[in-house]
Amino acid sequence: MRSHLCGLLDSSLIDHETTLCGWVQRRRDHGGVIFIDLRDHSGVVQIVCDPDRPATFAQAEQARSEYVLQVRGRVRYRPSGTENRDLSTGLIELLALELTILNPAEPPPFQLDDYHGDTSEEVRLRYRYLDLRRPEMQTRLRKRSLIVKTLRNYLDQHDFLEVETPILTRSTPEGARDYLVPSRVHPGEFYALPQSPQLFKQLLMMSGMDRYYQVARCFRDEDLRADRQPEFTQLDIEVSFLNEDALMTLMENMIRQVFDTVLEVRLPDPFPRLTYSEAMRRFGSDRPDLRIPLELIDVADLMQTVEFRVFAEPAANPNGRVVALRVPKGGELSRKAIDEYTQFVSIYGAKGLAYIKVNQWANNGRDGLQSPILKHLPDATINGIMARTGATDGDLIFFGADSASVVNEAMGALRVKLGRDLALFTDEWQPLWVIDFPMFEYDQDAKRWTALHHPFTAPKLDQLDRLETDPGSCLSRAYDMVLNGSEIGGGSIRIHRAEVQRRVFELLNISPEDAEDRFGFLLRALQYGCPPHGGIAFGIDRLVMLMTGSQSIREVMAFPKTQAASCPLTGAPSEVNETQLRELALRLRTRT
């Protein structure tokens, strides 16, 4: 039906006849000559329809926005002075010789050719097939395709085997609720949609597959936000006979190749590495954004003897923390802005946000500082704070004092917000690895240990004897890849010995009976010569979101759900009829 793509016409085709197909992006009638901007996935080209061809002109008069046309015409240069340097086809146009309306279109519910983001997401998702016609949406999905292609090519080149794993499986605990699918053949029993292929990829290692990957669909029934969806895509990877250092090197080379191929960006080689404890100490987060040159500085030792209880009590508490955050040139912040930041940290449980403005410290010492808390701090404490933070005239110092968890969360979030508000970013891209995560964390409410990652993560080899005696000090062989403050991949070396897996289950209060019921197939497989193995999973949607500069993963998915986990396009989820329920041996009841 077509000989060329709209966006690929150029001056090499001058005086050639071509046939194009596409959508009407814009139609303009200029004194008896009709101009049509015809669009397909490759771009836009200008069509000129003269009245000296009555049949063609009559068809052009009927054309409206989003009509589907076929146009046969002759390529020619645009008249001098009418060129459009912003278009790849801006030097030429197509003189229409024959025009056919392949399909008319109703007026679209929002403008596609001059979109300014003023259409609600609900409307965009209801008419997603129209929204996807917009050039920026086309660009995002094409870039997504190239990213996935590049990932696949890299893994193929490194002897990975792509293997599909089941979608209908059994429910296993992986940190979120499962989506359950009732079985018609087995009334009263359910499949679960996989939160990840975790157990199957470990079984593949036990099967001798050596190197596996899969672009896998995963499902989690959890509260949503900008970078979460009930169904999402991850690049799932597992390898045998590689330690964490070798695996991490292999993976960062892969991400470097993706950035080089897709964005022509050279990421650092090697990626920096931070331990979990160092990341939390310096940035209050296990996924720090290293583009922001702000760090949390511990000052609890300077506050233990002050009379100001807001600082003294957490400073004396082994589970407390007191930090300072120096903001270069932050002294320019108004009191209104400081109050807004105080309100911001309250979202994370902080009871307040103390500060000191450094006006003229160099010449006036204490008298050159401005803060309502100065009266509570002796000279020695102030001198220690100034020396430790390195603050100079014009700076501002924020303070966080509370439990360590509250301080880390509140001040870590404040650090990122300040970086964005004050445009403090030093680089466009900053990847890193975070390593040496705690193996377990203690749930105070449930009074038991839980796995920080998942129960199949291996502990450090030299810490196996601490599993029962001091689990809180055990570190795992886990690693996360972080990019610009977002975790894009996470994994670990797995437990490959059945007795170690049983010990971990026991510590996590998973009884032998429960372990057998949930993971009996895995425990049995571990007894048949399981190789040492490990893996990682990358969030494809999140990676594409970052690489395209999008604000949400919904912008890089073809047919996403809303934040209420519904689909305005199809109306899912929806009710089913009584016959279907009876076939599944189900009966609905009203929630009370």
C-alpha angles and dihedrals in degrees: 000000000000136000099197142016118253097237095047100062112114142159092283086076097053111147091008122125115235137175119222134185127197151102129299106250095175136354123202129183110206111183098313096326115100120211120197124189102213117200136194131158092284097056144275133304131185118244119200119205116192123198091232087082100059099184093049092043092051091054091048090052089059095048118106137174113312095007110146112236141183113207129187113193152135122268115233139161118269114249113271112275095024098081118126110215091186091069126070086222094042096116096056142042137193119244104214115234096168130011127189126187104222094181135354121223137215115241105278117245091239137020113272099181098051104027116169101176094259094121115098117249089236091061093043091053093045089056096031093146087063094042089054090059090069112105094236091054091047090050093051095051092045090050089049090053091050092049092052091044091052092049091050093047092052093049092046089052090053096052099258117155119220110225128174119223128201124284093196106061139132128287114266128170111259103151102278139059117279125235103237127212117198116228118231092193093050106039114213093018128103142206119215126219108236120260084200136338089253101134095037093053090051089050089052089057089051086051091061096250089136098194122032136173137170136179090226134192111225132189131207128171098214140127109285135229138163095296099036133082132172088241121032142158127247135178102235118201135178131172138182128225097015125116122219096265093054093044093048091050091051091050098046089051087055093052091046089054092050092053092045093050100040104032103015087236122145110217119202119278112243108020112235116254128217128183116235091247093051092047092051092045096049102032108015090235139083089220102048123183102230092191088079112078095210124110137184112245119204112232101161092115089058092052104047095095100037119112092229102103093197087070103023098057099053089039090059095042115092088215093047133089137199118194139173124215116199115209111196110229088000090134086087090069113111124231088251090057091048090051089052091052089049089055090047096056090048087070087069096048100268113146094209147337117241119197145180123209112212104215107155108350094143093063106020105031113199091002089060092062127088123204141116090233097058093091089062096052125078121223093256091056093047092048090050092050093049093047095046096046095041089223117174135188112305095027129115127214121208121197132209121193124172139081112337092249094053093044093049094048097042099040093039089055091044090053091056094044092051090049091055097040094048096037093238097154112134099188139022095229129026117172124179143162122241111204142170097050119181110266093221141016126204119241104215093193096050092034093225143099120263131191112258090212112008134311094259095064113114122234122230109285094238093052102057091107090060097059093097101023103044112004092162091067096049117112123206131225089241129131135186127200111218127192123188092336097314126105105234098171140015136179148134147207105271132229106262101176120079096217092054091048090052091050091052091048090051092050089050089054093249105145121222089250092050092045090051091048095049104029107014092124090054095046091050091049091053089062095060103071103293112192122225104266145163142175151178139224125215122204102234094191093051093045091051091046090056096043093050095043091240123158097221138023086238086073092061099042120085097221111011130173124244122252086268089060093247133125113226090191099059100017093240129193095048139164120267127215127261093253092060091048092051091050088056094045089240132140124190122226131189117256114244 
